[in-house]
Amino acid sequence: MSSSASCRFPLPAEVVGQIYLADNLAVLRELPDASIDLIYIDPPFNTGKVQQRTQLRTVRSEEGDRVGFQGRRYQSIVIGSRRFQDTFDDYLAFLEPRLIEAHRLLAPHGSLYFHGDYREVHYCKVLLDAIFGRDCFLNEIIWAYDYGGRPKDRWPAKHDNILLYVKNPSQHVFNVEEIERIPYMAPELVGPDKAARGKLPTDTWWHTIVPTTSKEKTGYPTQKPLGILRRIVQASSRPGALVLDFFAGSGTTGRAALELGRRFLLIDNNPEALEVMARRFDGIRGIEWIGFDPSPFQKRQQAPKPKTLRK
Ligand SMILES: C[S@@+](CC[C@H](N)C(=O)[O-])C[C@H]1O[C@@H](n2cnc3c(N)ncnc32)[C@H](O)[C@@H]1O
């Protein structure tokens, strides 16, 4: 999709958010430098381009399946498969141009939160260090939860990793006073005043996944909890800021931004994600949909159609 026809930037005052059905790279390339205050992304691990490259060695054999020079027969022996490696190389190659754009788009006070998991996050950190610089890496946030199966041959993996990078470590927004405080684990040890105020969260966040039966659940398989996104938006952007999520999925980042008085740009290339977002933002005024018509999925239409006047 070409987004240039509808990509209105900066957003007009009445627009609270734009939602694109598009490949994110195409849209990112059209946005101006330093135009975004906060980026959160939660990219999928598997880009869909899984490759299996089987390595073969040939040996002379009368029973061989290949015929070579002077009619000699050879047998092929599989010596390995690089499936994982190829998938992985492909993933970083997919991410790199998008992360370079993310860095270009961030304002000098801007931040990027990169959400990954324990299998990939270390390689992503090396890539992000190269793009942002190691001095712009502020935190690895561990989002810890307790849900799902427990394998018997290793420690059950019950956390995601969120890397925080800033464009400029001496200018970035961090609203420490705005962050919702959490209860002390042992309030009796800190005295009543401190206990009543609660404490600042650290880089380890205990938060449930989106419960299956909750109102928050959209049905999108990789939906992240609003509580996690609220904390990010609250800490790292100011009211009125523009928040970008270019792997938007069910639109959790947009929802958090909206609740906290920020504006948002959401991009996803999966029509099912857009259908979920159409329902999730049903009835909210001031959203521009680009490359997608949300109305078949919305009950509360934005405005009644004007009646045709009889002559
Ligand atoms: C892990 S999900 C994000 C879930 C989201 N954080 C939420 O709370 O619902 C990743 C999303 O990236 C989208 N995606 C993958 N490749 C993309 C691309 N090239 N351009 C835009 N979106 C893409 C997928 O369709 C998927 O919805």
The ligand as a Gaussian input file, in Angstrom:
#p B3LYP/6-31G(d) Opt

LIG

0 1
 C        3.509000      -9.439000      18.739000
 S        2.313000      -8.617000      17.765000
 C        2.049000      -7.087000      18.627000
 C        1.010000      -7.215000      19.709000
 C        0.672000      -5.898000      20.371000
 N        1.759000      -5.418000      21.202000
 C       -0.606000      -5.994000      21.205000
 O       -0.616000      -5.630000      22.400000
 O       -1.615000      -6.443000      20.678000
 C        3.248000      -8.119000      16.377000
 C        2.438000      -7.501000      15.250000
 O        3.331000      -7.052000      14.230000
 C        2.643000      -7.139000      12.992000
 N        3.637000      -7.070000      11.908000
 C        4.540000      -7.996000      11.534000
 N        5.281000      -7.571000      10.504000
 C        4.845000      -6.321000      10.199000
 C        5.200000      -5.354000       9.222000
 N        6.181000      -5.566000       8.352000
 N        4.523000      -4.174000       9.188000
 C        3.521000      -3.927000      10.085000
 N        3.147000      -4.816000      11.034000
 C        3.793000      -5.995000      11.101000
 C        1.879000      -8.445000      13.098000
 O        0.770000      -8.461000      12.201000
 C        1.465000      -8.448000      14.562000
 O        0.147000      -7.946000      14.725000

